[in-house]
Amino acid sequence: MVGFESFLEPSSTERKIGMAYDVPEGVDIMGKYDAEFAKILTKDALQFVADLQSEFRNHIKYALECRKEAKIRYNNGGLPGFDPATKYIREGEWVCAAVPPAVADRRVEITGPVGRKMIINALNSGAKVFMADFEDALSPSWENLMGGQVNLRDAVNRTISFHDKARNRVYKLNDQTAKLFVRPRGWHLPESHIFIDGEPATGCLVDFGLYFFHNCMAFRRTQGEGFGPFFYLPKMEHSREAKIWNNVFERAEKLSGIEKGSIRATVLIETLPAVFQMDEILYELRDHSVGLNCGRWDYIFSYVKTFQAHPDRLLPDRVLVGMTQHFMRSYSDLLIRTCHKRGVHAMGGMAAQIPIRDNPVANEAALELVRKDKLREVKAGHDGTWAAHPGLIPAIMEVFTNSMGNKANQIHTVKREDAVNLTEEDLLQRPRGVRTMEGLRHNTRVGIQYLAAWLTGTGSVPLYNLMEDAATAEISRVQNWQWLKYGVELDGDGLGVKVTLELFGRVVEDEMTRIEREVGQEKFKKGMYKEACKIFTRQCTKPMLDDFLTLDAYNHIVNHYPKGSSSRL
């Protein structure tokens, strides 16, 4: 395949297809036909995805099998730790490739799903980077995924606009915009609307492949200053998974004719096993890395999941598991030290707060919490951080700029050599705090409402002045499961009751009544709250903990259309 530029526009043959996608041999599309989607799902683009799937399918399956083996070890009492076999990598003096000038300054990044209006607002937000999300902030319906690809193509080409009919306002890109990063789904998630050689495609290869195929050349001109495209990579547990991504990148670079090392990616350290693999992950991606990020909400979720068979490691209320907990602070400090030693960005965590427009006092109190959190991050040595809402950006930008001045980052000025003494025990220390009935209720209320929104196509949900995504719903689920599994005592509110199935049943009933009252009867009836309640309750009460809530719920949003709508022409 020669350069991708010639494939950006549909051919005359493709324009004549009508109501079917033109697919290569071995590919079947089970999603609904749409003329705009067909411009993304071209025969050449699908062949590119199929080639990636064919080349890396078995490597991905092996990596996922290794995850299962690690899970068995942890469930039998084992603990994650540093691998003696890769000590030479951790102690070596290597560095990653130099950071591209286009993304040297990443002091504030905004994240969000790939909706059209969201993309425009985020790129115009004043942040340095926008991470467009196909993962935790997106409900992966066919329409959301393919619509997101259309939107990103238009954003890269700077032709994107959105007409808000309710407000009679047209949204367009400013002259100066944030740099675009894209987060594909994790290795574990399938794309069940596209079959390759008779089995569902790997979701992240679909997300990456379609976006890269249609945008790599234009991105390098309009955004990357000769580099790119840029990505965020989620949910890794081991460096072998980073090696697969590195090979995918090299394959894509070769097929498109761009220089090796053009593609750059930041890896989210959001699983407990991965914190012991940070050097190894950067080493595998050393030609393509632009750092690591503290994915702290998923990290808390992973702590519970990793220690699901360890009743001595029960979490307190989730509001108490912040960055001041020793195991969380140790994770952040080691990440900074590791990244700066290897010459790349150490990105901080998400500020999930959203403006409280009807209560200025509460809004200022929330902003002050954000400022304190971000001041802690920049003083610790982070080069940038995440915000969930544009309203937070000025305050966060001020905190980072006051501390960093005109420096683009702190890679070469804050080394954190003190973190070299952090041990496995520091990274695994049991979190401290109490458990309360309100904690159980809040988990249940948030989990059900998030899942109800997810089932109806929304993956980023404002709840109780926070922007919730799949990570926070996962914390709610696994914490409820853990408390039920071990019959914990709610010791923080003077009640002293134990969490039982009977108690949980009453809590679910109470919280459903409260949800109906809060959202209103009409919205409650039209929404999928009852379906969400069934799924969430089942997940919390299963004898064995499912790895991901979204894998179970995904089956409820997959809609296959007659095979005739995806016939080969």
N, C-alpha and C positions, 0 to 999 in steps of 0.2 A: 504494500500500500504506500503510495507516494503522498507527500504532504496532505494534510487534511483540508486545506483551504478550499480545494475544488469541490468538496462534498458539502459545503455549508448550505447551499441552496438545493431544493428538490429538483430533480430532473423533470423533463416534460413527461416522461413515462410515469414517474411517481405522481405527477399532478393529475394524471388521467385515471389513477387507480380507483377513485371513488370511495366506497365504503369498506375498504380493507387495507390492512398494512401489508407492505411488500417485505417479506421476511426471507432471510437466507435459509439454506438447507439446515435442518436440525433445530430451528427456532420456531416456537409457537407463541403467539400473543393471545392471552385470554382476557385481556382488559378491553373495555369498550372503545370502539373506534371514535377518534376525534381528528378532524382535519389538521388542527394545530399540533396535536401530538404526533401525527404522521410526519411532520417536518423534523421532529426529533428522532422518531423511530424509523429512520431510513435504513435501507438494506445494508449500506456500508457501516453505519453506526452500530447496528445490531451484530454485524459480522465481527466488528472490533470487540464488542462485549462478549460474544460467543468465543472468540479466540482467547480472551483473558480467562473465561470460565473453563475452557478446555485445558489450558496450560496450568492453571493453579487450583483446580477443583480438588485434586487429591492432597495437595499441601494443606489446603484449608481444612479438609476433613481430618487429616492427621492432627493438626493443631487443636481442633475441637475435641478430638479423642484424648489428647494430652490434658486438656482442661478437666475432663471427666476423671482421669487417673489422679490428678492433683486433688480433686474434690474428695475422692475416696480416701486419700492419705489424710486430708484434714479431718474428715469425718471419723477416722480411726484414731484421732488424737494427735496427729502431726501438726506442725506449725510451719507457715511459710518462712523463708529465710534466704540469706545470700547464698548463691551457688558456688561451692568451692572450685568447681571446674572452670568458672569464668573469672576467677580472681585476677588473672593476668590482664583482663580487659579493664576491670575496676581500678587496677593499680598502674595501668599503662599511661603514657604521656601523650596520647593522640588527641586531636581536636576535630570537630566537625568542620565542614566547608564554611567559608565566610558567609555571614548573613547578607542577603541581597540588600542593596541600599533602599529599595522600595519599601521594605518592611523593617528597617532598623528601629524605627520609633513606633512602639505598639502600646503606649502607656495606658490607653483606654480602648477596650474592644467591646462592641455590642453584639449580642447574639439573638437569633430568632429564626422562626420557620421561613420557608421559601415562598410565602404568599406575596403577591405583586405589590400591594401597598406597603407591606412590611419591608420588603427589599428597598424600595425607594426611600422610605423614612429612615431606615437604618443607615443606608449609604450617605444620606444627607444629615445625619445626626450630629456630626462634629467629632465622632469617635475616629480613632486612627484606623481601626479594622472593623469590618462586619463579618461575623461568622454566620453564613447562611446554612441552615440546619436541615438535613434530611433525617436526623436521628431523633434525639429525645424530645425536641420541641415540635416534632411533626407527627401527626397521625398518618401512617403510611398507606392511605387509600390510593387507588390508581390515579384519581383526579389530582390529589395533592402532589404526588410524586412527579407525574408527567407535566402537570401545570407548573410545578417548580422548575423543571428543566427549561420550559418555555420562558419563564420569567428570568432565569439566570442568563439564558442566551441573550435576551433583550437588554438585560442590565450590562452585560459585558460589551455589547454593541452600542450601548448608550441610546437605545431607541425605546426604552421602557417608559410607559406612562400609565396612569390609573385615574379613571374618572369616578369620583365618589358622588354618585347621583343624589344621595341623601343630603350631602353638604354642598352639592353643586360646585365641586372643587376638582381641579385637575392636578395630579401630582406628577412631577418630573424631576429628573436628576439635576442637582446643582453642578456648577462648573467643577468644584472640588468635592470629591467624595472619599469615603473610607475605602481602604484596600479590601478586596473581597477574598475571604477564605471560604471553603465549602467543606462541611462535615458530612461524609457518607455514613451509612449505617454500619453497625458492628458486624464482625465476621459471622455471628450466630444467626443473623436475621435473613430469612429467605425473601425473594421477590416472587410471590406465587401467581402473579399475572403474566410472567414471562417464563416459559419453559425452554431449556436448552438441553438437547439430547434426552428428552423425556423426564427431566427433573427440574424443580424450581431453580431459577438462577439465584446466585448469591447476591443479596441486596446491595452490598457495598460496591460490588463490581458493576452493577447496573448504574448506581448513582455516580460513581467515579467515571465509568466508561463513557456514558452518554454526555456528561458534562465536559470531560476532557476532549472527546472527539469533536464536539461542536464549538469549543471555546478556546482551545489552547493557543492558537495563533493570534486571535484577536486580543486575548487577555495579555499576552506578552507585549503587544503594542500599546494597549490602552491603560494597563494597570501595572504590569510587572517590571517595566523598564528592562525588558530582555530576559526576565526570569518568569517562572510560573508555569501553570497555575499553582495556587497555594491551597493547602488543605489542613484540616484538623482530623486526627484519627482517633476514634473512640474505643473504649472497652477492652483494650489489650491486657493480657495477663502474663505474657512471656515474650522474650525477644525473638523467638521463632516466628511469632506473628508479625513483628516489625520487619523481619527478613522477607516475609511474603510481600508486604507492602513495598519494600525496597525493590524487589524483583518486578512487581507490577509497574512501578514507576519507570524502571529501566526499560521494560518492554514497551511501555507507552511512548517513551522518549524515542526509542529506536524506530517504532512504526511511524511516528509523526515527523521524524527527521530533525528533532530539536536536540540541543546539546545535552549530554548526560549531566545531571545535577540541576537541570532547569526547574523541575518540579520540586517544591519545598513543602514540608509538612511539620506541624506541631502535634505531638502525641499527648493526649490526655492521660495523666496518671490518675486513674479513677477506680482502680481495683487494688486490693491489698497485696496480692502477689506481685503486681507490677512495680511496687515501690522498692522491691529488692532487685529489680531488673533495670533500673533507670540507666545506668552506664551501658548495659548490654543493648538496650533498646536504641539509645543514641548511636552506639557503635554500628549496629546494623543499618541505621539510616544516616550514617555520617555524611554521605554526599547529598542527602536530601532533607536534612533536619533544619528546622528553625525553632527548636526548643521543645520544652515540656510544659504542661499546664496542670495546676492543682484542681482536678475535677472533684471538689470536696464533697458534694452531695452524693454522687455515685460511690465515692470512696467509703462513706459511712454505710451505705447500702451493702457494699462489698465486704465490709468488716463483719456485718451480721451473717451474710451468706457464707463467708469463709469459715466462720466459727459457729455454724448452725448446730453442730453436735457438741459444743462446748458450753455447758450450763454455767460455767464460772466466768463467762465473758458476756453477760447480758448488758445491753445498752440502757442508760437512763432515758428519760424523756428526750425526744429528738432535739428540742429547743436548747438542751443543755450540752449537746455534742457539737461544740464550736471549735474554732482554731486555738482556743486557750487550753483545750484538753492536751495533755502531754503527747499522746500518740499522734494527734493532728498537727501540733506545732513541729514535732520532730520530722514528720513527713514533708511539711513545707520547707523547713530549713535544709533538709538533705537534698530536696529537689533544686533549691537555689544553688547550693554548693556544687552539685553535679553539673547543672547546666552551665554555670559560669566557668567551671574548670574546662568544659568542652567547647566553650565559645559560642553558646547559643542562649536564647531567651528563656527566662524562668517566669512563667506567667502565673498570676494569682487567681483566686477563685471568684465565683459569681456573687454579685450583689443582687439579690432577688427582689428587693423592695420596689414597689411602684408608688408613684405619688398619691397622697391622700388628699384629694382636691377639696373635699368638704370639711376638712379639719386642719387648719394651718398649724396648730400646736402639735398635733400628732404627727403631721408631715415633717415638721422641723426636728422632732425627736427621732423619727426614723432616719432622716438625713444625717443626723449627728452620729447615729450608730454606723451608718455607711462610712462616714468620714473616719471614724475611729478604726474601723476594720481596714480601710484602705491605707491609713497612716501606718498601721502595724505592718501591712504588706510591703509598702515601699521602704520603710525603715529596715525591714528584714532583708531586703535586697531584690524583691521582685521587680521585673522590668516593665510590667503592665498588669492589667487586671480586667475582669469582665463586669459588665452591667447588663441587666435585663431590660432596662427602660431608658429611653433618651433623656428623660427628666433627671436622671442621676449623673449624666455625663459631665456637666459643668463642675459639680462639686468634686467628683472623682478626679477630673483633669486638674483642678486646682491643687488637690492634695499631692498628686504625683509631681506636678510641675514645681510646686514650692520646695519639694525635697530634691528632685533631680536637676532642676534648673534647665539649662539648654542641652544637657546630655540626652542623646537619643535613647539610651538604655544604661544599665548598670553592670553589663556583662564583664567589663574589665576593671571596674572600680570597687565592687563589693564581692569578695571572694568567699566569704563565710567559711574560712578554714576551721573555725570552731566546730562546724558540723561534722568534721571528719571523725570525731569521737562518738557519734551516734551509733547505737548498737541495735541489734534485733529486738532486744527487750524494750528499748525506747520506742520503736516503731509499733510494738504490739501491746504496749501498756494498757491495762484495762481502763476504760473510761469511767470517770467518777460521776455520781449524781443520783438523784432519786427518780422513782417512777410514780406517776400519779394517774388518777382516773381521768383527769382532763387530758393527759397525754394520750391515753387510749382512745378517748372520744375524738380528739383532734386528728389523730391518725386515721380513724375510721371515716370521719367527715370529709377530710381532704382526699383520701384515697377513692372514695365512692364518687365524689364530684369530679375529680380529675378523670377517672375512667369513663364516666358518663359523657364528658366532653370529647374524650379521645375516640369513643365509639361513634360519635357524630361528626368526626372530621377535624377536631381541634386538639392540637398537641401542646399548646402553650396557653395556660389557663390562669387568669388572675383570681386568686382566692385569698381573702382575709389580708389584703394589702401586700401579698407576695405573688410573684409570677412563678407558678408551679409547672414543672415539666415531668417527664417520666421518672426522672431520678428521685424527686421528692415523693412521688407516689410509691416508688419502690421502697423507700425508707419506711413509709407508713405500713406497707404490706408486710415487710419482713420483720419489722419490730413487733407488730401485732402477732405474727406467727410465732416469734421467739417467746413472747410473754405467755402465749397460750400453751405452747409446747412444754414449757417448764413451770407453768402455774405460778408465775412470779407474784410476789406480794407488792401491792401498791403502797409503798412506804413513805411517800412524800406528802401526803395530804391528811394524815391522821386517821385514814379509814382502815388501813391494815387488811383490806380484802385481797383475796387471791384471784388472779385472772383465770376464769374457767369458761368452758363453752357456754354455760348458762348465762354467766355475766356478759360475755361477748354478744350473745344473742340479744340481750336486753339493750346493750349499748347500740347495736346496729339498728334496732327498732327505734330507739330514741333519736338517733342521729338522722335517720331517714325522715322522721317527723320534723326535725329541726331544718333539714335541707329543704323540705317542701315549704315550710314557713318562710325561709329566707329567700328562695328563688321565686315563690309564688306558685299557686296551684296550676295555672295554665302552662307555664314553662315546665313544671314538674311532670305534667301529664304528657306533654309533647316530647320531652327529653327521654333519654335512655337510662334514667336513674335506677329503675328496678332491675334492668339487665346488668347494669354496672354493679349494683349491690350483690347480685347473685355471684358474679365472677369474683368480686373482691372478697366476699365472705368465704367462698370455696377456696380461694388462694390462701387465706389466713388460717384456715382450719384443716388443710391437707396434712396427712401424716408426714410426708416428705416435702421439703420446700422446693418449689419450682425455681429454676434458675432466673427466669424473667417473666414478669407479669405480661409484658407486651407479646410474648410468644403465644400465650394462651389467648389473649384478647384479639390477636391478629386474625385468627380464623373467623371472627365475627365481622370483619370489614373487607374480606376478600370476596369480590364478585366476579365470577367467571361468566363470560358471554359466550354465545354459541361459537363453535369452532369456525364457522363460516365467516365470522367477522375478523378472523386472523389468518385467512387462507393465504397460501403461497401463490404468488402470481408470476 
